[in-house]
Amino acid sequence: MPKARNKLPPELAGLLRSDLERVITEANLGKEDTGIATKYLIEQIPQIDIAEELDVDRSTISMRVKGILHKLSETARKIT
């Protein structure tokens, strides 16, 4: 399976995996968005594969990832 090429916001780009996992947990994204964040950012699964797994359009995942990244950036600023 190909890896996702993620361009992360500056607040997230320098984080270690353990720190990123903590930010995802602390952001309180909800079950589905936490799953999307973990698959996309930690497991580096491409959006199209996540969309297929969740039976939604890739564009839906793209929009949700934007919101997830925004929330994660806010959380990272607060806890790091």
N, C-alpha and C positions, 0 to 999 in steps of 0.2 A: 504494500500500500504506500503510495507517495506521501511525503510529509507536507504539511501546510507551510506556506511561506508567510509568516505573520510579521507585519510591521507593527510593533507595539509602541504605545505612547511612551514618552521619556520616563514617566513615573514607574513604568513596568519593565522597561527594556533592560535595566541593569540588575533586576532581581534574580536571586538564585531560585531554583525550582521549589525548594521548601518555603521560601518567602512568598513566591507566587501562589502556592497552595494555601498558605495562610491568608493571603489577601482574598482569594476566592472564597474561603470559608467565612472570613470576617465580613465580606460584602453582603452576605445574606441575600443572595440572588434568587432564591427559590430553587426547587428541585430541578426543574427542566433547564433553567439558565445556568445553574451550577454545573449540570452535566455538559451543556454546550461549552462552557468556559473550560472545563477540564479536558474535554475531547480536543478542542481547538488549540488551547494554549499549552497544556501539559503533554498530551499525547500527540499533538501536532497533526491531527486528522483534518484533511481539507473540508471546507464548508460543504462541498457537493456531497461528500460521503456522509457527513452529519445529517444533511437534509434528507438524503435517501433513507437513512436509518430511522429518522423521525417522521418520514412520509410527508415532507413539506417541500416547497420550492427552495432553491438555493438562495434566492433573493430574500426570503423570509429569514433564513439563517444570517445572511449578511446584515440585515437591519437589526436583528437581535444582537449580533456580535458588536455592532457599533454601540448599542446601549449598554451592553455588558462591559465593554472596554471603558466607557465613560464612568460607570459605577466603580469599576475596579481601580481606575486612576484616582478617583476621589478617596476611596478607601485607603489606597497605598499612601497618599499624601498624609492621611491622618495617623497611620500606624507605623510608618517607617521614618 
